[in-house]
Amino acid sequence: MMKYGVCLALFLTTAWVAQAQEPKRPEGASKRPRGGFGGPIVLNPDDKPAFDDPPANYKTAREDIPHGKLEMVEYDSKSVGTRRKMNVYTPPGYSSEKKYPVLYLLHGIGGDETEWQRFCAPGTILDNLIADGKATPMIVVMPNGRAQKNDRPERNIYAAAPAFAAFEQDLLVSVIPAIESRYSVATDREHRGLAGLSMGGGQSLNFGLKHLDLFAWVGGFSSAPNTLPPAKLVPDPDVARGKLKLLWLACGNKDGLIRISQDLHAYLKEHDVPHVWHVDSHGHDATEWGKNFYLFTQRIFK
Ligand code: FER
């Protein structure tokens, strides 16, 4: 009897974990079969790195260079109806005499406005790149992409997937205007970028490619199943070709979600939409995201 009790408990635990890891797809997202985490990975011949790996010390803080500033900023979200937070990096020597480009940088399913900083130290990476003359001084805005009243990553984090879709309104209606009113920012599309990791990668592709009038630089790193199907993302390849300054798709070759990025890469290739396709040797992890941030930020706003 005891044995059955243990078995039942084990079964229930496993079933709960399976449900937590394989949630219902958010409305409008891809209906393609997918592996999810640890799903089948089938690599194609061009699933290769487009660039060399960063040097080993790419995110080591250096004493001998100027540093930018990180500050937690609050804004009123019209669509959510709450006061929300975002982490903002301003580059070394930030001055209201200049107008800066802005990269909006989005986190993953379990993250919040602090995730990028905790995972990858993007401010340190940019301080180093700017000191070496490799990146244009830019503002990086790390908002909370879970647009709902309680925006903490709690309980079943997958249940908040619809709030990641709802963030489109918060970004356009509240986040961008708040940044543009508080900071000295160039406000045309060629000075605005959108990138993110996993759920944030899906958001960046969904919102960035839909609003090409607002974003010229778009990046999806290890994009999650919230990514719309390719033909929905890029219904008019001619328009995308003409407007995008850079479209960056990257995934680690040990990431069970790679299929999502592979499908979009295949579609873009078929329709001649220029893009970076960078597949390196990592999994669904912070090493992948830090390295892509380093590679991507050197190639935007130029
Ligand atoms: C899923 C698997 C992974 C999913 C989302 C993720 C919404 C997101 C992972 C991340 O952001 O790291 O099935 O469905």
Residues whose N, C-alpha, C, O or C-beta is under 5 A from the ligand:
A	BS01	FER	Q21 E22 P23 G36 G108 I109 G110 A161 L197 S198 M199 A224 P225 N226
